[in-house]
Amino acid sequence: MHKEIKSYAGPRAAAVPAQVVGLFEAKRRLGNDSVSWSSLVQPSVEMCLAGVEVGFSLAHNLNKYRTRIWGEVGGGSLEEVFSRDTRKRQLLKIGDKVK
């Protein structure tokens, strides 16, 4: 895959590397001192641990891009995150949880 395209599709497109730093800086500059950093990020931590339910839009796009997910060079991250069973190549469906 061409270098420039990696940030648009695949695991590198899933997050912004400096997002946490940016959030911290926004809180430092604009936030209320009586609100702790941990209280701001705790809901996200809980969502990561419990998982997030797959809705219609995500399920639709997983199905739409299934060949990219299964065809990822080197295998791995996308299929591990978004599959029910990698051996059977079954993607997550509406109501499943992503962790």
GUZA-90327 format. One record per residue: residue number from 1; x, y, z of N, C-alpha, C, O in turn. Coordinates in Angstrom, 2 decimals, decimal comma, always signed. Example, Ala and Ser with C-alpha at 12.3 -4.5 7.8 and 13.67 -1.06 7.14 Angstrom:
+------+---------+---------+---------+---------+---------+---------+---------+---------+---------+---------+---------+---------+
! resi !     n_x !     n_y !     n_z !    ca_x !    ca_y !    ca_z !     c_x !     c_y !     c_z !     o_x !     o_y !     o_z !
+------+---------+---------+---------+---------+---------+---------+---------+---------+---------+---------+---------+---------+
!    1 !  +13,19 !   -5,69 !   +7,80 !  +12,30 !   -4,50 !   +7,80 !  +13,20 !   -3,30 !   +7,80 !  +14,24 !   -3,32 !   +8,46 !
!    2 !  +12,85 !   -2,25 !   +7,08 !  +13,67 !   -1,06 !   +7,14 !  +12,90 !   +0,03 !   +7,87 !  +13,41 !   +1,14 !   +8,04 !
+------+---------+---------+---------+---------+---------+---------+---------+---------+---------+---------+---------+---------+
//
This chain:
+------+---------+---------+---------+---------+---------+---------+---------+---------+---------+---------+---------+---------+
! resi !     n_x !     n_y !     n_z !    ca_x !    ca_y !    ca_z !     c_x !     c_y !     c_z !     o_x !     o_y !     o_z !
+------+---------+---------+---------+---------+---------+---------+---------+---------+---------+---------+---------+---------+
!    1 !   +0,85 !   -1,18 !   +0,00 !   +0,00 !   +0,00 !   +0,00 !   +0,89 !   +1,24 !   +0,00 !   +1,91 !   +1,26 !   +0,69 !
!    2 !   +0,53 !   +2,24 !   -0,74 !   +1,30 !   +3,47 !   -0,83 !   +1,34 !   +4,16 !   +0,54 !   +0,34 !   +4,17 !   +1,25 !
!    3 !   +2,48 !   +4,74 !   +0,90 !   +2,68 !   +5,37 !   +2,21 !   +1,59 !   +6,37 !   +2,56 !   +1,07 !   +6,34 !   +3,68 !
!    4 !   +1,24 !   +7,25 !   +1,64 !   +0,28 !   +8,31 !   +1,93 !   -1,11 !   +7,77 !   +2,19 !   -1,89 !   +8,40 !   +2,91 !
!    5 !   -1,46 !   +6,63 !   +1,64 !   -2,79 !   +6,07 !   +1,78 !   -2,97 !   +5,35 !   +3,12 !   -4,10 !   +5,19 !   +3,58 !
!    6 !   -1,89 !   +4,92 !   +3,76 !   -1,98 !   +4,19 !   +5,02 !   -2,73 !   +4,96 !   +6,09 !   -3,36 !   +4,35 !   +6,96 !
!    7 !   -2,70 !   +6,26 !   +6,07 !   -3,39 !   +7,04 !   +7,09 !   -4,89 !   +7,16 !   +6,81 !   -5,63 !   +7,63 !   +7,67 !
!    8 !   -5,33 !   +6,74 !   +5,64 !   -6,74 !   +6,80 !   +5,30 !   -7,47 !   +5,47 !   +5,46 !   -8,68 !   +5,45 !   +5,66 !
!    9 !   -6,75 !   +4,38 !   +5,39 !   -7,36 !   +3,06 !   +5,49 !   -6,46 !   +2,15 !   +6,30 !   -5,24 !   +2,18 !   +6,15 !
!   10 !   -7,05 !   +1,34 !   +7,14 !   -6,28 !   +0,42 !   +7,96 !   -6,12 !   +0,91 !   +9,38 !   -6,73 !   +1,91 !   +9,76 !
!   11 !   -5,32 !   +0,22 !  +10,16 !   -5,21 !   +0,53 !  +11,58 !   -4,64 !   +1,91 !  +11,88 !   -4,94 !   +2,48 !  +12,94 !
!   12 !   -3,84 !   +2,46 !  +11,01 !   -3,29 !   +3,80 !  +11,24 !   -4,34 !   +4,90 !  +11,11 !   -4,12 !   +6,02 !  +11,57 !
!   13 !   -5,46 !   +4,60 !  +10,49 !   -6,52 !   +5,59 !  +10,33 !   -7,45 !   +5,61 !  +11,53 !   -8,36 !   +6,44 !  +11,59 !
!   14 !   -7,25 !   +4,72 !  +12,48 !   -8,19 !   +4,56 !  +13,59 !   -8,01 !   +5,58 !  +14,70 !   -8,93 !   +5,74 !  +15,51 !
!   15 !   -6,91 !   +6,26 !  +14,79 !   -6,69 !   +7,17 !  +15,90 !   -5,74 !   +8,30 !  +15,52 !   -5,02 !   +8,22 !  +14,53 !
!   16 !   -5,78 !   +9,32 !  +16,32 !   -4,86 !  +10,43 !  +16,16 !   -3,80 !  +10,27 !  +17,24 !   -4,14 !  +10,34 !  +18,43 !
!   17 !   -2,53 !  +10,08 !  +16,88 !   -1,50 !   +9,80 !  +17,88 !   -1,39 !  +10,82 !  +19,01 !   -1,11 !  +10,44 !  +20,15 !
!   18 !   -1,60 !  +12,09 !  +18,73 !   -1,44 !  +13,12 !  +19,75 !   -2,76 !  +13,54 !  +20,38 !   -2,83 !  +14,59 !  +21,02 !
!   19 !   -3,81 !  +12,76 !  +20,21 !   -5,12 !  +13,15 !  +20,70 !   -5,14 !  +13,35 !  +22,21 !   -5,70 !  +14,34 !  +22,69 !
!   20 !   -4,54 !  +12,45 !  +22,97 !   -4,55 !  +12,58 !  +24,43 !   -3,81 !  +13,84 !  +24,85 !   -4,26 !  +14,56 !  +25,74 !
!   21 !   -2,68 !  +14,11 !  +24,21 !   -1,91 !  +15,32 !  +24,52 !   -2,76 !  +16,56 !  +24,21 !   -2,76 !  +17,52 !  +24,98 !
!   22 !   -3,46 !  +16,52 !  +23,10 !   -4,32 !  +17,65 !  +22,73 !   -5,45 !  +17,86 !  +23,72 !   -5,76 !  +19,00 !  +24,07 !
!   23 !   -6,05 !  +16,78 !  +24,18 !   -7,11 !  +16,90 !  +25,18 !   -6,57 !  +17,45 !  +26,49 !   -7,20 !  +18,30 !  +27,13 !
!   24 !   -5,40 !  +16,97 !  +26,88 !   -4,79 !  +17,46 !  +28,11 !   -4,50 !  +18,95 !  +28,02 !   -4,76 !  +19,70 !  +28,96 !
!   25 !   -3,97 !  +19,38 !  +26,89 !   -3,67 !  +20,80 !  +26,69 !   -4,94 !  +21,64 !  +26,68 !   -4,95 !  +22,74 !  +27,22 !
!   26 !   -6,00 !  +21,14 !  +26,08 !   -7,28 !  +21,86 !  +26,07 !   -7,81 !  +22,02 !  +27,49 !   -8,32 !  +23,08 !  +27,86 !
!   27 !   -7,69 !  +20,97 !  +28,29 !   -8,14 !  +21,05 !  +29,68 !   -7,28 !  +22,04 !  +30,46 !   -7,79 !  +22,82 !  +31,26 !
!   28 !   -5,98 !  +22,01 !  +30,22 !   -5,07 !  +22,92 !  +30,93 !   -5,41 !  +24,37 !  +30,61 !   -5,44 !  +25,23 !  +31,49 !
!   29 !   -5,67 !  +24,64 !  +29,32 !   -5,92 !  +26,03 !  +28,91 !   -7,34 !  +26,50 !  +29,20 !   -7,55 !  +27,65 !  +29,60 !
!   30 !   -8,32 !  +25,61 !  +28,99 !   -9,72 !  +26,04 !  +29,03 !  -10,54 !  +25,39 !  +30,14 !  -11,66 !  +25,83 !  +30,42 !
!   31 !   -9,99 !  +24,36 !  +30,77 !  -10,78 !  +23,57 !  +31,70 !  -10,96 !  +24,18 !  +33,07 !  -10,31 !  +25,16 !  +33,43 !
!   32 !  -11,85 !  +23,59 !  +33,81 !  -12,14 !  +23,97 !  +35,18 !  -11,18 !  +23,23 !  +36,10 !  -11,09 !  +22,00 !  +36,04 !
!   33 !  -10,45 !  +23,95 !  +36,94 !   -9,46 !  +23,33 !  +37,83 !  -10,08 !  +22,35 !  +38,82 !   -9,39 !  +21,47 !  +39,33 !
!   34 !  -11,36 !  +22,50 !  +39,11 !  -12,00 !  +21,60 !  +40,08 !  -12,39 !  +20,26 !  +39,46 !  -12,82 !  +19,35 !  +40,17 !
!   35 !  -12,25 !  +20,14 !  +38,14 !  -12,54 !  +18,88 !  +37,45 !  -11,22 !  +18,16 !  +37,18 !  -10,34 !  +18,70 !  +36,51 !
!   36 !  -11,09 !  +16,95 !  +37,72 !   -9,83 !  +16,22 !  +37,57 !   -9,70 !  +15,60 !  +36,18 !  -10,70 !  +15,30 !  +35,52 !
!   37 !   -8,46 !  +15,41 !  +35,76 !   -8,17 !  +14,75 !  +34,50 !   -8,77 !  +13,34 !  +34,49 !   -9,38 !  +12,93 !  +33,51 !
!   38 !   -8,58 !  +12,61 !  +35,60 !   -9,09 !  +11,23 !  +35,64 !  -10,60 !  +11,18 !  +35,50 !  -11,12 !  +10,24 !  +34,89 !
!   39 !  -11,32 !  +12,16 !  +36,05 !  -12,78 !  +12,15 !  +35,90 !  -13,19 !  +12,41 !  +34,45 !  -14,27 !  +11,99 !  +34,03 !
!   40 !  -12,34 !  +13,10 !  +33,69 !  -12,65 !  +13,36 !  +32,28 !  -12,42 !  +12,13 !  +31,41 !  -13,19 !  +11,88 !  +30,48 !
!   41 !  -11,37 !  +11,36 !  +31,70 !  -11,05 !  +10,21 !  +30,85 !  -11,67 !   +8,90 !  +31,33 !  -11,71 !   +7,93 !  +30,58 !
!   42 !  -12,16 !   +8,86 !  +32,58 !  -12,72 !   +7,61 !  +33,12 !  -13,86 !   +7,04 !  +32,28 !  -13,90 !   +5,83 !  +32,07 !
!   43 !  -14,80 !   +7,85 !  +31,77 !  -15,85 !   +7,27 !  +30,91 !  -15,28 !   +6,56 !  +29,68 !  -15,81 !   +5,52 !  +29,27 !
!   44 !  -14,22 !   +7,10 !  +29,10 !  -13,59 !   +6,45 !  +27,94 !  -12,93 !   +5,14 !  +28,34 !  -13,01 !   +4,15 !  +27,61 !
!   45 !  -12,29 !   +5,14 !  +29,50 !  -11,66 !   +3,91 !  +30,00 !  -12,72 !   +2,84 !  +30,20 !  -12,53 !   +1,68 !  +29,82 !
!   46 !  -13,84 !   +3,21 !  +30,81 !  -14,93 !   +2,25 !  +31,06 !  -15,50 !   +1,71 !  +29,75 !  -15,81 !   +0,53 !  +29,65 !
!   47 !  -15,64 !   +2,58 !  +28,75 !  -16,15 !   +2,12 !  +27,44 !  -15,18 !   +1,13 !  +26,81 !  -15,61 !   +0,14 !  +26,22 !
!   48 !  -13,88 !   +1,39 !  +26,94 !  -12,89 !   +0,48 !  +26,36 !  -12,94 !   -0,88 !  +27,04 !  -12,84 !   -1,91 !  +26,38 !
!   49 !  -13,10 !   -0,88 !  +28,35 !  -13,13 !   -2,14 !  +29,09 !  -14,42 !   -2,93 !  +28,84 !  -14,39 !   -4,15 !  +28,67 !
!   50 !  -15,54 !   -2,22 !  +28,80 !  -16,84 !   -2,88 !  +28,62 !  -17,12 !   -3,19 !  +27,16 !  -17,86 !   -4,13 !  +26,85 !
!   51 !  -16,54 !   -2,42 !  +26,26 !  -16,82 !   -2,57 !  +24,84 !  -17,92 !   -1,62 !  +24,40 !  -18,67 !   -1,10 !  +25,22 !
!   52 !  -17,99 !   -1,42 !  +23,12 !  -18,99 !   -0,54 !  +22,52 !  -19,83 !   -1,36 !  +21,55 !  -19,29 !   -2,11 !  +20,74 !
!   53 !  -21,12 !   -1,23 !  +21,64 !  -22,02 !   -2,01 !  +20,78 !  -21,92 !   -1,57 !  +19,32 !  -21,89 !   -0,38 !  +19,02 !
!   54 !  -21,86 !   -2,54 !  +18,44 !  -21,82 !   -2,28 !  +17,00 !  -23,22 !   -1,85 !  +16,56 !  -24,20 !   -2,54 !  +16,80 !
!   55 !  -23,28 !   -0,70 !  +15,93 !  -24,54 !   -0,19 !  +15,40 !  -24,65 !   -0,45 !  +13,91 !  -23,78 !   -1,09 !  +13,31 !
!   56 !  -25,72 !   +0,04 !  +13,32 !  -25,97 !   -0,18 !  +11,89 !  -24,84 !   +0,34 !  +11,02 !  -24,37 !   -0,37 !  +10,13 !
!   57 !  -24,41 !   +1,57 !  +11,27 !  -23,40 !   +2,19 !  +10,41 !  -22,08 !   +1,43 !  +10,42 !  -21,51 !   +1,17 !   +9,36 !
!   58 !  -21,60 !   +1,06 !  +11,61 !  -20,34 !   +0,30 !  +11,67 !  -20,50 !   -1,06 !  +11,02 !  -19,64 !   -1,48 !  +10,24 !
!   59 !  -21,59 !   -1,76 !  +11,31 !  -21,81 !   -3,08 !  +10,70 !  -21,86 !   -2,97 !   +9,18 !  -21,29 !   -3,80 !   +8,48 !
!   60 !  -22,53 !   -1,96 !   +8,68 !  -22,63 !   -1,74 !   +7,24 !  -21,24 !   -1,51 !   +6,63 !  -20,91 !   -2,10 !   +5,60 !
!   61 !  -20,45 !   -0,66 !   +7,26 !  -19,12 !   -0,35 !   +6,72 !  -18,15 !   -1,52 !   +6,87 !  -17,28 !   -1,70 !   +6,01 !
!   62 !  -18,27 !   -2,30 !   +7,92 !  -17,44 !   -3,51 !   +8,02 !  -17,73 !   -4,43 !   +6,85 !  -16,81 !   -4,98 !   +6,24 !
!   63 !  -18,99 !   -4,61 !   +6,55 !  -19,36 !   -5,47 !   +5,43 !  -18,91 !   -4,87 !   +4,10 !  -18,42 !   -5,58 !   +3,22 !
!   64 !  -19,06 !   -3,57 !   +3,96 !  -18,67 !   -2,88 !   +2,73 !  -17,17 !   -3,01 !   +2,46 !  -16,76 !   -3,17 !   +1,31 !
!   65 !  -16,36 !   -2,95 !   +3,51 !  -14,90 !   -2,98 !   +3,37 !  -14,28 !   -4,30 !   +3,80 !  -13,10 !   -4,35 !   +4,14 !
!   66 !  -15,07 !   -5,35 !   +3,78 !  -14,59 !   -6,66 !   +4,26 !  -13,35 !   -7,14 !   +3,51 !  -12,48 !   -7,75 !   +4,13 !
!   67 !  -13,26 !   -6,89 !   +2,22 !  -12,08 !   -7,36 !   +1,49 !  -10,82 !   -6,63 !   +1,95 !   -9,74 !   -7,22 !   +1,97 !
!   68 !  -10,95 !   -5,37 !   +2,31 !   -9,79 !   -4,64 !   +2,85 !   -9,41 !   -5,17 !   +4,23 !   -8,23 !   -5,31 !   +4,54 !
!   69 !  -10,41 !   -5,45 !   +5,04 !  -10,15 !   -5,95 !   +6,39 !   -9,44 !   -7,29 !   +6,33 !   -8,44 !   -7,50 !   +7,02 !
!   70 !   -9,94 !   -8,21 !   +5,52 !   -9,34 !   -9,54 !   +5,43 !   -8,07 !   -9,52 !   +4,59 !   -7,22 !  -10,40 !   +4,74 !
!   71 !   -7,94 !   -8,54 !   +3,71 !   -6,78 !   -8,51 !   +2,84 !   -5,63 !   -7,66 !   +3,36 !   -4,66 !   -7,42 !   +2,64 !
!   72 !   -5,74 !   -7,21 !   +4,60 !   -4,70 !   -6,37 !   +5,18 !   -3,35 !   -7,05 !   +5,09 !   -3,21 !   -8,22 !   +5,45 !
!   73 !   -2,36 !   -6,33 !   +4,60 !   -1,02 !   -6,88 !   +4,45 !   -0,49 !   -7,32 !   +5,82 !   -0,49 !   -6,55 !   +6,77 !
!   74 !   -0,04 !   -8,57 !   +5,89 !   +0,48 !   -9,09 !   +7,14 !   -0,60 !   -9,59 !   +8,08 !   -0,30 !  -10,08 !   +9,17 !
!   75 !   -1,86 !   -9,46 !   +7,67 !   -2,96 !   -9,89 !   +8,54 !   -2,98 !   -9,06 !   +9,79 !   -2,22 !   -8,10 !   +9,94 !
!   76 !   -3,84 !   -9,41 !  +10,67 !   -3,72 !   -8,83 !  +11,99 !   -4,76 !   -7,88 !  +12,48 !   -5,93 !   -8,24 !  +12,61 !
!   77 !   -4,34 !   -6,68 !  +12,76 !   -5,08 !   -5,80 !  +13,65 !   -6,54 !   -5,55 !  +13,29 !   -7,39 !   -5,69 !  +14,17 !
!   78 !   -6,87 !   -5,19 !  +12,08 !   -8,27 !   -4,93 !  +11,75 !   -9,13 !   -6,17 !  +11,89 !  -10,22 !   -6,12 !  +12,45 !
!   79 !   -8,65 !   -7,29 !  +11,38 !   -9,47 !   -8,50 !  +11,48 !   -9,58 !   -8,97 !  +12,93 !  -10,60 !   -9,55 !  +13,31 !
!   80 !   -8,55 !   -8,75 !  +13,73 !   -8,61 !   -9,15 !  +15,14 !   -9,62 !   -8,31 !  +15,91 !  -10,31 !   -8,82 !  +16,79 !
!   81 !   -9,71 !   -7,04 !  +15,60 !  -10,63 !   -6,14 !  +16,31 !  -12,07 !   -6,31 !  +15,84 !  -12,99 !   -6,30 !  +16,65 !
!   82 !  -12,27 !   -6,47 !  +14,54 !  -13,61 !   -6,42 !  +13,98 !  -14,19 !   -7,76 !  +13,56 !  -15,15 !   -7,80 !  +12,79 !
!   83 !  -13,63 !   -8,87 !  +14,03 !  -14,20 !  -10,15 !  +13,64 !  -14,75 !  -10,91 !  +14,84 !  -14,26 !  -10,77 !  +15,96 !
!   84 !  -15,77 !  -11,71 !  +14,58 !  -16,32 !  -12,61 !  +15,58 !  -15,47 !  -13,86 !  +15,64 !  -15,24 !  -14,43 !  +16,70 !
!   85 !  -15,01 !  -14,28 !  +14,47 !  -14,22 !  -15,50 !  +14,36 !  -13,30 !  -15,35 !  +13,15 !  -13,75 !  -15,40 !  +12,01 !
!   86 !  -12,00 !  -15,17 !  +13,41 !  -11,07 !  -14,95 !  +12,30 !  -10,92 !  -16,18 !  +11,43 !  -10,68 !  -16,06 !  +10,22 !
!   87 !  -11,05 !  -17,37 !  +12,01 !  -10,90 !  -18,59 !  +11,20 !  -12,03 !  -18,73 !  +10,19 !  -11,82 !  -19,19 !   +9,07 !
!   88 !  -13,24 !  -18,32 !  +10,59 !  -14,39 !  -18,42 !   +9,70 !  -14,63 !  -17,12 !   +8,94 !  -15,56 !  -17,02 !   +8,14 !
!   89 !  -13,79 !  -16,13 !   +9,20 !  -13,93 !  -14,82 !   +8,56 !  -15,33 !  -14,23 !   +8,76 !  -15,98 !  -13,81 !   +7,80 !
!   90 !  -15,76 !  -14,20 !  +10,00 !  -17,06 !  -13,62 !  +10,34 !  -16,84 !  -12,27 !  +11,01 !  -16,23 !  -12,19 !  +12,08 !
!   91 !  -17,33 !  -11,23 !  +10,38 !  -17,21 !   -9,88 !  +10,95 !  -18,26 !   -9,66 !  +12,01 !  -19,28 !  -10,35 !  +12,06 !
!   92 !  -18,02 !   -8,67 !  +12,86 !  -18,99 !   -8,29 !  +13,88 !  -20,29 !   -7,85 !  +13,22 !  -20,30 !   -7,33 !  +12,10 !
!   93 !  -21,38 !   -8,06 !  +13,95 !  -22,71 !   -7,68 !  +13,45 !  -23,36 !   -6,74 !  +14,44 !  -22,86 !   -6,55 !  +15,55 !
!   94 !  -24,48 !   -6,16 !  +14,05 !  -25,23 !   -5,25 !  +14,92 !  -25,49 !   -5,96 !  +16,25 !  -25,95 !   -7,09 !  +16,30 !
!   95 !  -25,17 !   -5,24 !  +17,34 !  -25,40 !   -5,77 !  +18,68 !  -24,16 !   -6,42 !  +19,29 !  -24,09 !   -6,57 !  +20,51 !
!   96 !  -23,18 !   -6,81 !  +18,49 !  -21,92 !   -7,35 !  +19,02 !  -21,17 !   -6,21 !  +19,71 !  -21,50 !   -5,04 !  +19,54 !
!   97 !  -20,15 !   -6,58 !  +20,48 !  -19,34 !   -5,57 !  +21,18 !  -17,93 !   -5,50 !  +20,59 !  -17,32 !   -6,53 !  +20,28 !
!   98 !  -17,43 !   -4,28 !  +20,44 !  -16,04 !   -4,05 !  +20,03 !  -15,30 !   -3,66 !  +21,30 !  -15,72 !   -2,77 !  +22,03 !
!   99 !  -14,20 !   -4,34 !  +21,55 !  -13,37 !   -4,02 !  +22,74 !  -11,98 !   -3,66 !  +22,29 !  -11,12 !   -3,35 !  +23,11 !
+------+---------+---------+---------+---------+---------+---------+---------+---------+---------+---------+---------+---------+
//
